[in-house]
Amino acid sequence: MKPLARLRLGINIDHVATVRNARGGALPDPLRAALLAEAAGADGITAHLREDRRHIRDADIEALMAGISVPLNFECAATDEMQAIALRHKPHAICLVPEKREERTTEGGLDVAGDATRLAGFIAPLRDAGCRVSMFIGHEAGQIEASAKIGAAVVELHTGRYCDLIAGGETGAACAELEALRLGAIRAHALGLEVHMGHGLDFETASDVAVFPEVAELNIGHFLIGEAVFRGLGPAIEEMRRRIDAARATAKA
Ligand code: PXP
């Protein structure tokens, strides 16, 4: 039994842009938040350029690409417009997410199994450009297998349902969902996919998934940006780092 590899922590800065856009000015600046996150130990910065530009805008992606030293994980829908933007910037990573205009946040996973032919064609030029392509999916076996089949390098398993169940006090259903996430991670890893997890994670729920040896990266945004109001962004990220490292230290490969 050896200690698990260090878990990477990606910080999603979308909601710094949400606050900025609420006033229509330039503050708070998402790049400043990204640089602070880097200094606090983030291994990567995640930003979701939504089709409606409700938080991150095109100029933010340009500023992040030019300004940060850690890898950028560019989240986007699988549309021609986003593919062209991704190919222009060639970020380290591209995470494909489903997008509906009426949703408040990314509500479910991508239907890779139901759209495999189109998605295989969609990701081919991104891979050729040297980007690490990730599929944001649920833990269902069919979605994981389809992601491997179309040549994705990574799957990010959607933890939103688990976090909602915990928040709602539905302990039994939450335990079942956590187990499904664990089995999903094992299945994806066995297929040669790098496994990430994200959405809705806080200190406790992030620790719950940090113990899975197959998980290489967590992407966390909303909770930490909210926590930053109370303790500052750097200390919030440092505390998350401590919590996930401590959880991981209790688990063995
Ligand atoms: N991972 C993916 C693929 C996402 O779409 C999001 C939300 O944009 C996150 C992680 C971060 O979720 P949260 O902001 O709830 O921590």
Boltz pocket constraint, residues with backbone or C-beta under 6 A from the ligand:
constraints:
  - pocket:
      binder: B
      contacts: [[A, 12], [A, 14], [A, 48], [A, 75], [A, 95], [A, 97], [A, 105], [A, 106], [A, 136], [A, 156], [A, 197], [A, 198], [A, 199], [A, 200], [A, 201], [A, 219], [A, 220], [A, 221], [A, 222], [A, 223]]
      max_distance: 6.0
